Structures are given as structure tokens and as C-alpha cells.
Amino acid sequence: MGRLLYQLLLLVTALISIPGVVMASAVASALPEGTPPDLASNWVGFTCIGLFVVAYGLVMAEEITHLRKSKPVLLAAGIIWGLI
């Protein structure tokens, strides 16, 4: 039973990680080596700034929303990381 569970976990991990590797290589090959993406003129950069502002606003409104400060910040950071 333990070996079957291990093999299933290994298979699921491999299937989940393969699309990320493929997409990362496609993005990396679109830019010359060592060149960071230009986020100042791309929708991704503006979206990231907007997410940061919303998360910061939720942190400032902690008393009203009764959310911990870490929840909106971690959610925004994860989305920003995924976008970039």
C-alpha cells in the first residue's frame, strides 16, 4: 500500500510540474539571455502594482476586515509571482 501511494504521489508531482517547466522555457526563450522583462510597458507590471495596492489597502483596513495582515499580502505575492 505504501509503495503504491508513493508511486501515485510521484506521478501526480511529475504531471503537475511538467507544464510549469514548459511554460518557463517558452518565456525564457522569448527574451535575450540576461535581459529582464520590461514590466513598465506591459499589462503584467500594471496588474502587479494594482494587486500590491489592493493588498496594502487590506492591510491598512485590518481593524475593519478582521483579516490578519499576512493573508492579503501572501495571496497578492503568490499571484504576482505567478504573473511574472
C-alpha positions as CSV (number, residue, x, y, z in Angstrom):
1,M,0.0,0.0,0.0
2,G,2.8,2.4,0.9
3,R,4.7,1.8,-2.4
4,L,1.5,2.4,-4.5
5,L,0.9,5.6,-2.6
6,Y,4.5,6.7,-3.2
7,Q,4.3,6.0,-6.9
8,L,0.9,7.8,-7.2
9,L,2.4,10.8,-5.4
10,L,5.4,10.8,-7.7
11,L,3.2,10.6,-10.8
12,V,1.0,13.5,-9.7
13,T,4.0,15.6,-8.8
14,A,5.6,14.9,-12.3
15,L,2.3,15.8,-14.1
16,I,1.9,19.0,-12.2
17,S,5.4,20.2,-12.7
18,I,5.8,19.5,-16.4
19,P,3.5,22.3,-17.6
20,G,5.4,24.8,-15.4
21,V,8.7,23.8,-16.9
22,V,7.4,24.0,-20.4
23,M,5.9,27.5,-19.9
24,A,9.0,28.7,-18.1
25,S,11.2,27.7,-21.0
26,A,8.9,29.3,-23.6
27,V,9.1,32.6,-21.7
28,A,12.8,32.4,-21.2
29,S,13.5,31.7,-24.8
30,A,11.5,34.8,-25.9
31,L,14.0,37.2,-24.2
32,P,17.7,37.5,-24.9
33,E,19.8,35.9,-22.2
34,G,20.2,38.1,-19.1
35,T,17.5,40.6,-20.1
36,P,14.8,41.1,-17.5
37,P,11.2,41.5,-18.9
38,D,10.1,45.1,-19.4
39,L,7.2,45.4,-16.8
40,A,6.9,49.2,-17.2
41,S,5.1,48.9,-20.5
42,N,3.4,45.5,-20.1
43,W,-0.1,44.7,-18.6
44,V,1.6,42.4,-16.2
45,G,3.5,45.2,-14.5
46,F,0.4,47.3,-14.1
47,T,-1.6,44.4,-12.7
48,C,1.2,43.6,-10.2
49,I,1.1,47.2,-9.0
50,G,-2.6,47.1,-8.7
51,L,-2.5,43.9,-6.7
52,F,0.1,45.3,-4.4
53,V,-2.0,48.4,-3.8
54,V,-5.2,46.4,-3.0
55,A,-3.2,44.1,-0.6
56,Y,-1.7,47.1,1.1
57,G,-5.2,48.7,1.4
58,L,-6.5,45.5,3.0
59,V,-3.6,45.5,5.5
60,M,-4.4,49.1,6.5
61,A,-8.1,48.1,6.9
62,E,-7.2,45.2,9.2
63,E,-9.4,46.6,12.0
64,I,-12.5,46.7,9.7
65,T,-12.0,43.5,7.7
66,H,-10.8,41.4,10.7
67,L,-8.2,39.7,8.4
68,R,-4.7,39.0,9.5
69,K,-2.1,41.2,7.8
70,S,-0.4,38.2,6.3
71,K,-3.4,36.8,4.4
72,P,-3.9,39.5,1.7
73,V,-0.1,40.0,1.4
74,L,0.6,36.3,0.8
75,L,-2.3,36.0,-1.6
76,A,-1.1,39.0,-3.6
77,A,2.5,37.8,-3.5
78,G,1.5,34.4,-4.9
79,I,-0.5,35.9,-7.7
80,I,2.3,38.4,-8.6
81,W,4.8,35.6,-8.5
82,G,2.7,33.6,-10.9
83,L,2.2,36.5,-13.3
84,I,5.8,37.4,-13.5
